Amino acid sequence: MHRRTLLSSLALAGTGLLAACAGPQVAQYADQKPVLNLRDYFNGTLDAYGIFTDRSGAVVKRFTVVMDCRWQGDEGVLDEAFTYSDGSTQRRIWRLTALPDGRFVGRADDVVGEAQGQQSGNAFRWGYTLALPVDGRVIEVQFDDWMFLMDERVMLNRAAMSKWGVHLGEVTLSFVKRKT
């Protein structure tokens, strides 16, 4: 009986690993246009409009974001000011570092550890763990964040949120770069 349980567990783990590998990879967008240059796009002021949907697809919260973004060489600061549909506000300041081959790392006060990202073609994939306040306590949730440049001003963003591999919901955003 013990051996059967072990074999079942290994088979389940292997299936999960294969499923994770089967998902899209950022490199598959290498030929997509327009080509995203993260430092150019996130430079200046942007407005973003978003929703959070729960695992059933119901909209739980709507929000807007004003972003003030600046780069000095390979170091960038993305200062995000959120306003939620319930009137609450939040601020997150990302500190990003551009690395070779289109890779980026980043930190923010509510990000656990370091965010890791990769750009290719018109796409950017960003993975991180966020310390999220929920009902008076803080839970750590993982984000698989995908951004796609549509044109020089508009980028679409879809982020899947999970905990222990269980899908909790999604954040959908549209970024619009202000004209200078």
Secondary structure, 3 states (H helix, E strand, C coil): CHHHHHHHHHHHHHHHHHHHHCCCCHHHHCCCCCCCCHHHHCCEEEEEEEEEEECCCCEEEEEEEEEEEEEECCEEEEEEEEEECCCCEEEEEEEEEECHHHEEEEECCCEEEEEEEEEECCEEEEEEEEEEEECCEEEEEEEEEEEEECCCCEEEEEEEEEECCEEEEEEEEEEEECCC
